[in-house]
Amino acid sequence: MLKSVLLAGGGTAGHVEPALAVADALRAADPRIRLTLLGTETGMEARVVPARGYELATVPKVPLPRRPSRQVLTVPGRLAGAISRAGAVITETRADVVIGFGGYVSVPAYLAARRRGVPIVVHEANPLPGVANRLGARLTSHVAVSYPGTPLRHGRLTGIPLREEILTLDRSPAAMRAARARYRLDPHRPTLLVFGGSQGARSLNQAMAGAARALTQSGVQVLHATGPKNFDEVAAALPSGLPAPYVLVPYLDHIPSAYAAVDLVLCRSGAMTCAELAAVGLPAVYVPLPHGNGEQRRNALPTVEAGGGLLVDDAELSADWIAREVLPVLTMPERLAKMGAACAGMGHPQAAQTIVAMIREAAASRRRAGGRHAAH
């Protein structure tokens, strides 16, 4: 019987939110299971996890340098401390299974679990796995991936687990009118949502300020989250006297209601964003981050290739591009409906339940092997 699970996922929403979604699914299946999330004291998990009603344990943050540097020399000692701390949490919680979601905290969690003979489950949200999950996948055969072709051994396609509030979001006409009232939007106009992640995105903000007149003159209204640091700058750049509502906010404190209020989204293409939009059947114009290994472009490609969205490089995004490519979509209800249906077909609504089954499978494999944790 599964009694305790340690979920290692800290730092960013891409690690924390899937961990919380799996915790929710485990709790729904059996409220008696002890659920502990492993994170750091400085990541978003320090605020979000207790707010969602879960126990948080922390380990020291040990970034793994991507390039050779003097910092590499300090890693072994710091990592040893983090592994020791993760091991203490495994012992204290009497964890039957450790599931990691990548990022800083997963490496010590995987290594501590391996030392103690505790089964490991890995979840990878991106098409290209990071260092932590490449390591984790070498230590277990229980590996969940979110995209076909993810290069991890033993990978099983599950999709990204999402919270129930997203999976059950009501986007009926009545719910849309109610959501629009929340944001002081007209109940009948085509509506565009713009956001660039929790901190905003300068290129999206600048392009939208330039396109605001053309959009609103065509009857389109906009809900635009600028990012807290960018609000004043964008407010100053927006033309005055726009002929349709243009609601500017620093951030979205309840993203489901924003999804319910709109017809199309202009956004970055982080793994969580792509998964959420697919789950609610909301088409989008994706502008991948121009940095890193191109993973954001890979996140969006399956939906775009299925007809559920558009893709534009950050360098190509401009006010003229929005007027030329986005405006025609917003003013054609038939095209929006077709894109929404294609987008919805890319979702994995059973991801959390599939991963819960994988966790139970990992625990059962340990029992069959006769393994017992020293603390049990």
C-alpha positions, -999 to +999 in steps of 0.1 A: +000+000+000+013+034-010+017+055+022+042+083+014+055+100-017+082+126-021+078+149-051+109+168-061+101+199-082+113+234-075+125+266-090+101+274-119+064+268-127+075+242-152+087+220-123+064+231-095+030+230-112+033+195-126+044+183-091+014+199-075-009+185-101+003+150-094+001+156-057-036+167-062-043+135-081-026+113-054-046+131-027-079+127-046-071+089-051-063+084-014-063+113+012-043+091+036-011+092+015+016+115+030+027+140+003+059+160+007+072+184-019+110+189-021+122+223-032+144+252-022+139+281+002+142+306-027+121+291-055+084+299-061+076+266-043+084+283-010+052+304-014+030+282-036+034+248-020+022+257+016-006+278+000-019+247-018-019+228+015+012+206+011+042+200+033+074+215+019+109+202+027+139+221+013+175+213+001+203+237-007+202+250-043+231+235-063+230+248-099+250+227-123+271+249-146+264+245-183+300+255-192+334+248-175+342+274-148+356+277-114+322+271-100+324+235-111+350+229-084+325+238-057+297+215-070+308+181-055+309+194-020+276+213-022+259+185-040+270+161-013+253+183+013+221+185-008+221+147-013+225+142+025+196+166+032+174+149+006+182+115+021+172+128+055+138+139+041+133+105+025+140+088+058+119+112+079+089+109+055+094+072+050+089+077+013+078+047-007+085+065-040+104+096-051+092+113-082+112+141-098+102+168-122+137+181-132+156+211-120+180+217-092+162+197-065+158+165-085+194+155-088+200+152-050+165+135-047+174+109-074+208+101-059+195+099-023+167+076-034+191+054-053+213+050-023+183+040-001+168+016-026+137+038-029+120+035-064+123+066-086+098+080-111+109+107-136+086+132-153+100+154-182+079+183-194+100+194-223+109+178-256+146+180-248+153+168-212+176+186-189+207+173-170+187+163-139+162+141-158+188+126-181+205+114-149+172+103-133+162+082-164+194+062-160+183+051-125+148+039-132+125+023-158+096+045-147+099+075-170+071+098-181+075+121-211+053+148-225+063+148-262+067+119-286+104+113-294+118+127-261+152+112-259+149+094-225+153+057-220+121+039-210+101+071-217+063+066-218+041+093-233+018+108-206+017+145-213+020+172-187-002+168-155-024+199-150-045+211-121-082+202-121-092+238-124-076+239-159-089+205-169-125+213-160-125+250-172-159+261-185-155+281-217-192+281-226-208+314-238-222+321-203-189+314-186-171+336-212-195+365-205-189+361-167-151+360-172-152+391-194-172+410-168-144+402-143-119+421-165-143+449-176-144+436-212-173+438-237-192+405-237-195+403-275-162+415-291-134+392-303-108+391-275-071+387-275-051+377-244-014+388-242+011+376-217+048+368-216+052+347-185+053+359-149+078+387-157+063+397-190+081+399-224+094+432-238+091+422-274+054+412-270+047+444-250+063+467-277+046+450-306+012+452-289+016+488-281+023+495-318-006+473-329-032+485-304-048+511-327-052+487-357-067+459-335-092+480-316-103+499-348-112+465-362-134+457-332-109+436-313-105+441-275-074+431-256-065+418-221-027+424-218-006+413-188+026+433-191+047+419-162+049+439-130+082+457-140+069+467-174+034+481-166+042+518-165+063+517-197+036+499-216+009+522-203+028+552-214+034+537-249-003+528-255-022+553-277-050+572-260-087+571-270-087+535-284-121+526-298-124+492-281-115+481-246-077+475-240-073+463-204-038+465-191-028+446-160+006+440-144+000+402-140-028+377-141-036+365-106-061+338-119-051+325-153-081+302-157-105+331-157-084+349-183-085+317-205-123+316-201-126+353-213-107+352-246-107+338-281-070+338-289-037+342-270-004+358-279+023+343-256+056+326-251+056+288-255+068+274-222+058+238-217+031+245-191+015+273-212+013+250-243-002+221-222-027+244-205-039+259-238-042+225-254-062+213-224-087+241-227-088+242-265-076+278-267-057+286-299-026+308-296+001+327-314+034+314-300+065+336-298+093+313-284+120+327-262+150+334-285+174+320-260+184+285-248+184+253-269+152+261-288+130+241-265+102+266-265+099+263-303+097+225-299+070+229-272+047+247-296+054+228-329+030+199-324+001+222-318+010+245-346+015+216-371-019+203-361-035+236-370-041+248-334-019+279-334+006+301-352+043+304-346+065+335-351+102+341-342+108+368-316+128+388-341+099+387-366+072+399-342+061+435-348+030+456-349+027+451-386+030+414-383+002+413-357-020+435-379-013+413-409-014+378-394-033+379-360-061+403-368-075+382-396-077+352-373-095+372-346-121+385-370-130+351-385-150+330-360-150+299-382-112+299-383-110+304-345-133+275-339-113+252-363-080+262-345-096+256-311-107+221-321-073+213-334-056+226-303-079+206-280-069+175-298-033+179-286-042+178-249-035+149-224-062+153-198-054+120-181-017+128-176-019+131-138-038+098-134-014+080-157+015+092-136-002+082-104-005+047-119+032+048-127+040+057-091+019+028-078+036+005-103+071+017-090+061+010-054+047-024-063+079-033-081+099-026-050+076-048-029+079-076-054+117-073-052+114-077-014+132-043-008+126-027+025+137+008+035+159+008+066+135+033+083+103+012+077 
